[in-house]
Amino acid sequence: MPKQNNKTHILFRYALITVGFLFFAIAVVVKLFTTTVIHAPEWNDRARRELSKTTVIPPERGNILASNGNILACNLKVYDIKLDLRHNKVKRESSVPWAKIDSLADSLDYHFPRVRNLNQHPDTFKKYSWHTRLKKEFEKDPEKRPRALRLAAKKTLEDFNMIRNFPYLRDFKGTGYRIPVYKEEKNIRIYPYGRMAYRSIGRVNESQATGEFHGYSGLEKDLDTLLYGIPGEAKKVALTSGISNWMSRPPVRGFDILTTIDIDLQDMLEEELHNICLESNAEWGTAILMEVETGEIKAISNIERLSDGSYGEALNRAVLPFEPGSVMKPISLMIAFEDGLVKSVNERVDCSPFQRTRDPHAPSVKDMKQVIEMSSNTGIARVIFRGYEKDPSKFYDRLESIGFFEPMHTGIAGECIPRIKKLLPKDSRGNNITMTSRHLDLARQAYGYNTEIPPLYTLSVYNAIANGGRYVRPHLVRSLINEEGRDSVLPIQYIRDRICSEETARKVKTCLREVVWGEHGTARLVRDDRVEVVGKTGTAYPVEKGAYNQSKRRYAFAGFFPYEQPRYSCMALVLGPAGTSANRTSGQVVKNMAIKMFARGLLNNASTFTGSRAESVPILAASEKYEANELTAALGIQRAKRTKAAAKGDSLRHIVPDVVGYDAPTAVKLLEERGLNVSLKGSGRVVAQSLPKGTPVKPGGKITLSLRYN
């Protein structure tokens, strides 16, 4: 009987199990039927939605390179290193191993402290130490601990491996569990040369909405579409293991941009601009160095005084408009020569008071060289009036015809075009403007006031004059390099093939030479026998709160070098306190750059490395205060008292120069240009000369130079 009962119980259990399986099978069949037949449209629609989703794959951003291939901006792969405190092994531990946690905290505090200068801030150290943070997290309920406690941000793979081997964390190796330390990969933009050419190169910013990196200043912004590349695309596909991403279109890496920036010249320009700003207590300064023939911008620097009194990289004022002052006069003279308003550099013009403008310079009648040399406002105004007195609006049209108002497209973000008012008979409200008022505005435009011109535009015209009249487009980009390494060199472009004839350019160059090398030039302190720099000074008051601030001045110098065969053009603009001059500030930036480049053999000369030689006492400019007087007269301000020249100085071509410290070839060249026969004794650099400096030169005279190696 018991056996029968056991058999019955066993059969009953099997029956229950069988019935259970039967019902389960029926449920599966029913569910399968409802899913594949009744609810099929809904599931098919959901599948289509899932499979139609695409993921954007961000491309790798291109690099920005200097002219020699050095990296100015590039991408770097870094990692955020995080700790999972809900890791299974961590949760399974019956008690917190405080000794090991303390050891982990010690390692983190040493290698990755949460605050800097911990020794100087003991209270801060105690509050923000890893001991305090880890204890706080481990005392929480295991289910409430963070999944992603960040241990370090933007670190390398070596840092990640170091952290994995810290006390406590290394205990998880070989246990069969996933190590609770993991990394999140990200790309950052780095700049190996720090803030060098910061405003020109630019910076990038991450979009909070998309997570994409795009440029917001400088070349990073202006060439963002080329640098960013083309995003790729990944689609959802159904695989046996489930739905996964499948790359349907690979991302295309952005172009590498090979710029025209020369690292060495950039470093020199920044140093010279910084030194001059420091010496003159300037508020800010900007400077540009450009290659004459190609228009390549080799260096561009912008600095300003910071709140702590030091100087740092600043707003890119090279492309912002400012009232230029007298650096506009050579541009007006170029138009006058080209339009036939004057024929020769020796043609004379009346410089007596004119259009509320006085000329503090003698003589009252000057030739064109003297007009530029002495920076005569009345002289240049009378010349322009010869062609534009009857219709002043045509002066604007003439500037427009040479492409002066066209965008440069240099690659510098924030670039502005010149702002010069067209002198129409009626104003914007339709009111008549008197001819007297229009004439006054025309006169002021001719000598650089009542206008706003970015330094880059002013320099571009000086560069055209140095280039024989060919108006090359300034630019910062030399070529584009794709991800396969193919280099697409951008051709030299011209704003106008020619803005003046070669003859006109030669005449203006002759006049510009007198500014530096003439007896009464306003930039005589820019002289240096090693390299012949020519250019024009300019002074203007800054406008603050709608009025001219007479306690400050903007000092400009624009020019090129060497004079006979110009290779580089350069302009500097400095805002400093009244009392100095363009001759002593911006002019010195250009002069010092020319000397350093000469010493390094960058001006079609052999390298002499004489840039640091002791210079002779400079000749003081005879007209050091002239431009300030012109400006105050033009603005109706009481004129400053004119100071006498500290020294007249002898004519350069008729005196023996000081060549002590020069190499032999340079010294011989300078002396033979003055008609002297040179004899050499010894080898090396010049240590003595038989005729002292300042001695009048006699045609066919003899001079002996003693040479010695230092």
Secondary structure, 3 states (H helix, E strand, C coil): CHHHHHHHHHHHHHHHHHHHHHHHHHHHHHHHHHHHHHCHHHHHHHHHHHHHCEEEECCCCCCEECCCCCEEEEEEEEEEEEECCCCHHHHHCCCCCHHHHHHHHHHHHHHCCCCCCHHHCHHHHHHHCHHHHHHHHHCCCHHHCCCCEEEEEEECHHHHHHHHCCCCHHHHCCCCCCCCEEEEEEEEEECCCCCCCHHHHCCEEECCCCCCEEECCHHHHHCHHHHHCECEEEEEEEECCEEEEEEEECCECCCEEEECCCHHHHHHHHHHHHHHHHHHCCCEEEEEEEECCCCEEEEEEEEEECCCCCEEECCCHHHCCECCHHHHHHHHHHHHHHCCCCCCCCCEEECCCECCECCCCCCCEEEHHHHHHCCCHHHHHHHHHHHHCCCCHHHHHHHHHCCCCCCCCCCCCCCCCCEECCCCCECCCCCECCHHHHHHHHHHHHCCCCEEECHHHHHHHHHHHHCCCCEECCECEEEEECCCCCEEECCCCEEECCCCCHHHHHHHHHHHHHHHHCCCCCCHHHCCCCCCCEEEEEEECCEECCEECCCEEEEEEEEEECCCCCCEEEEEEEEEECCCCCCCCHHHHHHHHHHHHHHCCCCCCCCCCCCCCCCCCCCCCCCCCHHHHHHHHHCCCCCCCCCCCCCCCCCHHHECCCCCCCEHHHHHHHHHHCCCEEEEEECCEEEEECCCCCCECCCCCEEEEEEECC
